[in-house]
């Protein structure tokens, strides 16, 4: 399987299609069926107590599988999440950005299934794990 979008093309796609959140996310690496994404943590991502919120980690997982899927199928903005299961395993390191390691387990004509591990940068212990399914629009 070959990539249909490069790292630079994925970052440009986020800037063009999602300017409201594009500064939050950065594609660090992309390979067939794999992507590494950074969430640049800011005060808006924190919950009381100063830790990264669950919805923020959900967003990182969601964006990660979305971009890994687009890397394989091309810039199809209308791919959508159809299912997610997420486990929060430990508190993220205070003040650290988050990094996701994403792999697509299945890429079919209508569904993409991915697995995401989220880490605090500088720590090799995952803080969260997500399993996600994306629906690919017909004709894509």
C-alpha positions in Angstrom: 0.0 0.0 0.0 1.2 3.5 -0.9 0.6 6.8 0.7 -1.7 9.2 -1.1 -0.8 12.2 1.1 2.6 13.1 2.5 3.3 14.6 5.9 3.4 18.1 4.4 0.2 17.6 2.5 -1.6 16.3 5.7 -0.4 19.4 7.7 -1.6 21.7 4.8 -4.9 19.9 4.7 -5.5 20.6 8.4 -4.6 24.2 7.9 -7.0 24.6 5.0 -9.9 22.5 6.2 -9.7 22.9 10.0 -8.1 26.3 10.6 -9.9 26.6 14.0 -7.8 23.7 15.4 -4.9 23.3 13.0 -2.4 25.0 15.4 -3.3 22.3 18.0 -2.1 19.4 15.9 1.1 18.5 13.9 1.8 15.5 11.8 5.2 14.3 12.9 5.5 11.2 10.8 3.4 9.2 8.3 4.0 5.8 6.7 1.7 3.3 5.0 -1.0 2.5 7.6 0.8 4.5 10.4 0.9 8.1 11.6 2.4 10.0 14.5 0.6 13.2 15.6 1.5 15.8 18.2 -1.0 17.7 20.2 0.5 21.0 21.3 -1.0 21.3 24.8 -2.2 24.8 25.8 -4.3 26.1 28.8 -7.5 25.5 26.8 -6.8 21.7 26.8 -6.5 21.5 30.6 -9.2 20.5 33.1 -9.3 21.6 36.7 -6.2 20.3 38.5 -4.0 21.2 35.4 -4.2 17.8 33.6 -5.1 17.4 29.9 -8.8 16.8 29.6 -10.4 13.6 28.4 -12.2 15.4 25.5 -8.8 16.7 24.4 -7.3 13.2 24.3 -10.4 12.0 22.5 -9.8 14.8 19.9 -6.2 13.7 19.4 -7.2 10.1 18.9 -10.0 11.1 16.4 -7.7 13.4 14.4 -5.0 10.8 14.4 -7.1 8.0 12.8 -8.7 10.6 10.5 -5.3 11.7 9.2 -3.9 8.2 9.0 -6.9 7.3 6.9 -6.5 10.3 4.6 -2.9 9.5 4.2 -4.0 6.3 2.5 -7.1 7.4 0.6 -6.3 11.0 -0.2 -7.9 14.3 0.9 -11.5 13.2 1.5 -12.8 15.6 4.1 -16.1 13.8 4.6 -14.8 10.7 6.2 -16.4 10.5 9.6 -16.0 8.6 12.9 -18.6 5.8 13.4 -17.3 4.2 16.6 -14.8 4.7 19.3 -13.7 2.9 22.5 -11.2 4.7 24.7 -9.3 3.8 27.8 -7.7 6.4 30.0 -4.8 4.7 31.8 -2.8 7.3 33.6 -2.6 11.1 34.1 -0.5 12.8 31.4 2.7 14.5 32.5 2.0 18.1 33.5 3.2 20.6 30.9 4.1 18.0 28.3 2.7 17.9 24.8 0.9 14.6 23.8 1.9 12.3 21.0 -0.2 9.7 19.3 1.1 6.5 17.6 -1.6 5.4 15.2 -1.9 2.3 13.0 -4.7 1.4 10.7 -5.6 -2.3 11.3 -8.0 -2.4 8.3 -8.6 -0.1 5.4 -11.5 -1.2 3.3 -13.7 0.6 0.7 -16.2 1.8 3.3 -14.5 1.4 6.7 -11.1 2.1 8.3 -10.3 0.7 11.7 -7.5 2.1 13.7 -5.7 1.7 17.0 -4.2 4.7 18.8 -1.8 4.9 21.7 -1.3 8.4 23.3 1.8 9.3 25.2 3.1 12.3 27.1 6.2 13.4 25.2 9.2 12.2 27.0 7.4 9.2 28.6 7.1 5.8 27.0 4.1 4.7 29.1 0.8 5.3 27.3 -1.7 7.6 29.0 -4.6 6.5 26.8 -5.6 3.9 24.2 -8.4 4.2 21.6 -9.9 1.9 19.0 -11.7 3.8 16.3 -13.7 3.1 13.1 -14.1 5.6 10.3 -16.7 5.6 7.6 -15.3 6.4 4.1 -17.9 8.2 1.9 -19.0 6.2 -1.2 -16.9 6.8 -4.3 -13.9 7.7 -2.3 
